[in-house]
Amino acid sequence: MSNHPFDLIVFGATSFVGQILCDYLFGRHGADGDLKWAMAGRSKTKLESVRASLGEGASGIELITADAADEHALREMCGRSRVIISTVGPYALHGSELVKVCVETGTDYVDLTGETQWILRMLQAHEAQTGMSGARIIHCCGFDSVPSDLGVYHHQKVAMERFGEPATQIRMQVARMKGAASGGTVASIVNIAKEMAKNPALRKTLANPYALVPGGKARARQTNITTPTRDPETGAWLGPFVMAGINTRIVHRSNALSGYDYGVDFLYDESMRMGKGLKGGLAATALTGGLGAFMAGAVLPPTRWLMENTFLPKPGEGPSPEQQRDGMYDLRFHGTTASGDKLTTRVTGDRDPGYGSTAKILGEAGACLAQDISRTDVGGGFWTPATALGDPLLERLERYAGLTFEDCD
Ligand SMILES: NC(=O)c1ccc[n+]([C@@H]2O[C@H](COP(=O)([O-])OP(=O)(O)OC[C@H]3O[C@@H](n4cnc5c(N)ncnc54)[C@H](OP(=O)(O)O)[C@@H]3O)[C@@H](O)[C@H]2O)c1
């Protein structure tokens, strides 16, 4: 039995996504239900106002004040909970101290980062120590990269049951997606662009599909879809998927941490399905151009300033509750085994991917780590969602969080 008063604390409860998460946790567990949880952030006044917005009965939720740079306050917070969920981003700017403290105090941790360069820094600084302290650190527990990581995990399980071997290649295509970005996500992407401008070697690191694989060794010649590409199977046009840069790295890390359950030469890519014929080709070209222009604009200080001060959302801003409710996603994982057997897995979510769905995924990931995953089964380390949380998280997501995982053929 743990002697911590809380199962989990939401650090960053005042963030755009943190507020949606607190609303979800309050709806699902109340203020004093089966899951003991508290809200934390740097401003007591803001925390009080978020708690008040949750409605009747929320006044029992404890508020904890801590700044992301205040090691003493972070240690006190970690001493009170088994798991910390952090939404304080950009993580490369505000997240390092908390990961250090979690590792040192043996506190479990989940977050929403998609910042590969920062994850690498955390691995290099703290991975060795997690074995001793017992802290389980799991990055990327939102839309990036849970549907991708668990989608592949589920696909490979079914392939093993049905064919007796895993798929040697899986191509994930986003069939449909409806949502919008928040200021926090834009700030994280802009910060990556700034870091790349300062450190050109980072571009090469980020381009490596095996960047997060222990040892960083390339196993097979993995390609990324970065330009309009014709799907050889269906003839449809594919364009680059903005989250592929982090999702593919997490999936390859899961494969490595599992002892290469998917095979040492496993290939995995992600793209957006844009349709067939001239219309599909034009859409894939426009998407490629738009993403390229965004990143180029974010790298150069004058255009970055213009973008940040005109059309991009500011920190704290994001899609409206209606946009979150009207959002959705539909992902298809097309896999082929070494013997040529084929399988397609479909993963869907019922809210906008970045916030409505991400908040539910993150809440279930934190609760799953606190309530379902013993330290005997999963010891200290920097895990991925699939390798640490696997089936228990998949079941929670289907039961509570509006996701489905199913085979199409
Ligand atoms: N993986 C995914 O699918 C996914 C989806 C959505 C978001 N994200 C990521 O999640 C993060 C949050 O996004 P968001 O849009 O919700 O961000 P946001 O609204 O801009 O919120 C940022 C949060 O950080 C807090 N903060 C900043 N500096 C702090 C400090 N020194 N000490 C304590 N707290 C501090 C802010 O506190 P105040 O309120 O007091 O200012 C606020 O709660 C971003 O990194 C974003 O990229 C990932």
The ligand as a Gaussian input file, in Angstrom:
#p B3LYP/6-31G(d) Opt

LIG

0 1
 N        0.720000      15.229000     -27.130000
 C       -0.407000      15.823000     -27.484000
 O       -1.222000      15.249000     -28.158000
 C       -0.655000      17.233000     -27.006000
 C       -1.913000      17.803000     -27.115000
 C       -2.132000      19.062000     -26.571000
 C       -1.110000      19.754000     -25.951000
 N        0.126000      19.188000     -25.900000
 C        1.225000      19.847000     -25.192000
 O        0.790000      20.098000     -23.866000
 C        1.372000      21.289000     -23.374000
 C        0.268000      22.181000     -22.848000
 O       -0.495000      22.693000     -23.923000
 P       -1.598000      23.819000     -23.669000
 O       -2.081000      24.312000     -24.972000
 O       -2.609000      23.311000     -22.711000
 O       -0.665000      24.926000     -22.971000
 P       -1.021000      26.336000     -22.293000
 O       -2.488000      26.544000     -22.270000
 O       -0.140000      27.346000     -22.915000
 O       -0.580000      26.094000     -20.761000
 C        0.739000      26.093000     -20.315000
 C        0.718000      25.745000     -18.832000
 O        2.051000      25.817000     -18.318000
 C        2.003000      26.539000     -17.098000
 N        3.305000      27.120000     -16.813000
 C        4.110000      27.860000     -17.628000
 N        5.241000      28.211000     -16.969000
 C        5.150000      27.665000     -15.729000
 C        5.993000      27.661000     -14.594000
 N        7.156000      28.300000     -14.583000
 N        5.586000      26.984000     -13.484000
 C        4.409000      26.328000     -13.446000
 N        3.559000      26.305000     -14.514000
 C        3.933000      26.970000     -15.618000
 C        0.931000      27.583000     -17.315000
 O        0.523000      28.126000     -16.070000
 P       -0.363000      29.487000     -15.967000
 O       -1.767000      29.076000     -16.329000
 O       -0.229000      29.876000     -14.566000
 O        0.189000      30.470000     -16.962000
 C       -0.127000      26.706000     -17.975000
 O       -0.821000      25.952000     -16.995000
 C        2.167000      21.900000     -24.537000
 O        3.522000      21.554000     -24.377000
 C        1.593000      21.201000     -25.766000
 O        2.528000      21.086000     -26.802000
 C        0.372000      17.960000     -26.417000

